[in-house]
Every structure is written in structure tokens, then in C-alpha cells.
Amino acid sequence: MFDATVFKEQFPLFKQPENRALVYLDNAATTQKPAVVIDAVADFYRTSNANAHRSSHRLARAATAVIEGARARARNFLGTSSAREIVFCRGATEALNLLASSLCQSLQAGDEIVLTAVEHHANLVPWQMMAARYGLVLRFVPGALGIPDFSCIDEVISDRTRVVSVTGASNALGLRSDLAAVRNAISGKEIVFVVDGAQLAAHDDIDVQALGCDFLACSAHKFYGPSGIGLLYGKLERLETLPPWQGGGEMIRSAGLYDADYAGPPHRFEPGTSSLAAIAGLGVAFTFLAQVDRQAMREHEQKLVEQMHKGLGQIEGVRLLTVPQNNLGIATFTPAGDWSAADLCLWLDQRDIAVRAGHHCAQPLHTLASVQTSVRASVAGYNSAQDIERFVAAVAEFVAEQEAAIPPNRAGTTIA
Ligand code: PMP
């Protein structure tokens, strides 16, 4: 059972007088935060503030308990076999940089890394950087217009493949990846399987053991948690052999002047003082989500995605790049007429409707689709059918206005 109105009640931002009429459809960029998460961040400073894992006084013990409590909840959320498999970091971007930098140290020139063309730059650029540094080869799952066809993944798996790193769902298209096909294609091979779970976590239940992945990255701010915090899940045996990425305090067993003996996971990968209050908020975000009927919320979001596609599909002058099937909550479109994505976003903003225009940090995908920018509307549990109605009607009104403004001899032309 899921009631979007009751769910929305928990988000203070929507209660601010200036936000009462807001239609927030930029959830793939970041979600809003429920009061319990905001309170957990403030309460950490009010009641438990001290550095964690260091001193032994009462407050320090309380801070450590908050951090380790959040780690235990992350373990439940992702179904990991041990809390030591959860490494806190700034977000999916940092998780993937950590992983690429550490993992690629042991690779040889000519070794191959398989990605897809729909990857967010966070799961593309770090591998490009490592490929340049170590002479590695990047290969991409084949597919029309860059959209991966996982039934063809075997074509890019070779005896030089060392890593396959794919997004759980495209942040530009909402399309879920066929992770089971990836798992089957690499099963029994010595290939590290990495999932960018940044978009999945808000919508889907994640069970890393069922997925069969070695690593998974996500960011709290995309699933109702605070910004600036996220995590990297890593299979314990993988983490144990992975070199640290950054050096600093609390990641060593012992340090001498010339070398150090590193701590085991997860602390080996968490040097320095973490964003402790944000971790407190992240822990509560897990509890918050655990209390939601996620299946019912997914069904609600699925209806909204269908409604968006149906409505936008009826507007001449809009070219949809997405389909509602297997889509976790995104409609993306480009002008099929003489108007600009950025102008539409400004226009919608003036009507208190928040969406995003741009390439959504998935520029190669846009290049392959021969478009520079697109408009992306992305839903969360607190969106309603009325939100989508207002959004679709506003897009229709804007497009009609633009068409009417075009001189008669140019009306009807389509730009690519
Ligand atoms: N991967 C995907 C699929 C994303 O959508 C994002 C955020 N847009 C990221 C990675 C990076 O996340 P963050 O900016 O929180 O590090």
C-alpha cells in the first residue's frame, strides 16, 4: 500500500509557502529529503558530535555507534554478507574513482574494460583516465544508437576482459540494464563485475548477492538521503586484495616513516574524517525506505512514467527518446521543431515546474542519438498524476506557442 500524498507530507521542502505549487521532476538529479533525514543530520551535531573511530570518550563512542549503525543498515539495504563490505565515500562518483584507481593498478597494458555507451560520466571518465595511464582498452556493449543490447555482450567479452562496469539504469533514459545477462556472460570467468547503482537505489530493491556483482556504487542524495555521502559495496575477498586509493588517518594498522601497513576493509578505504553527520542521515534514509512499501511505490511511479509518455507522445513537436517499458521513472525528449530544450526548462521554471535540460552527464549517448541536449523529467514517490498533468499541459502550451511564433514559411520544418 502506497499513498503518494501521505509520502509527500514527510518532505518539509514541499510545505514551504513558496514550494506549495512546485512540481519537482528533477529527481534523477537529486531527490528531496524527508524530515527524519534532515533531523538526523542536525541531531548528530546536537547530540553525538565527536570524531568517530578515534577517541574513547562517551561522545566519540556515540559517534562511532551512529556510523557503524548506518553501515549495518546499508548492509541490510543491499543484502551484503558483511557490514565490512560497505565503504562510505562521497558518492557514486567517488566510489567509481576509488574503484577504477585501485583496481586498474594490477592490470596490464592491453587488458580490456567493458562499459556501455549510456554510462553516466562518473562510470566512464574514471575508466578512460585509467585506460590512458595503463594502456587499457575500453570496449562498449553493442547496440543501436548507443543503447546496449545485452544479448550481444559476448561480442565484447574476450580473454583480455578484466572488468565489466555497467549502470543499473541509465540516468538519461531511465532504462534498466539487463544485469542478469551480464552476470551470465561473465560467470566462471575472472572478470570483475561492477554496477553503478546510482539511479537504482531510489526505485528498485537491490540484492548484491542475487545480482552477483563484485562492486556496486551509489549516492545517498538520489534516494532521499543527504548529499555528499554514498557508498561502495565490495565483495569482501575483492576488497581485501584491493590497494587503498587515498592515504591518511585511520586507514592503517601501523605506520613508519617510510611505509605503512594498511587496515583491512572498510577502513582501508575511508582515510580521514568522513562526513559523519551525512552518514547519520544516510542511516536514517535506509530506515525511512525500509518503512515504505517499495513494490507499491514502484507501481505508482510506473503509472506516472506511462502517463508522461502518453501525454508527451501526443504533442507534435516533441520527440521522445525514452519508452515507458522497463523504465524506472524518466521521460526524456528533444525538440522536433524550432524550439530549444533550455528555453522550455526556463519557461517551465516560471510555472514552478522543475525539470532538467542538457546532456545529463551522458554526452556520448546524446552524440550517438545525434542530439546535443534533451529535456529530462524524472519522478519520485511524492509525485502525483496531477503533477504530470500540469507538466504535460505546460509542455504542450510552450510548444504550441513556439510553433505559432514561427514565420509561416518555416512552420513545419523539423531540425535534427
Ligand atoms: N551514475 C549515475 C547513473 C548517476 O545518475 C549519477 C548522478 N547523476 C552518478 C553516477 C554520479 O553520482 P554523484 O554525482 O552523486 O556522485
Residues whose N, C-alpha, C, O or C-beta is under 5 A from the ligand:
A	BS01	PMP	A28 G91 A92 T93 E94 H120 A122 T167 A169 N171 D196 A198 Q199 S219
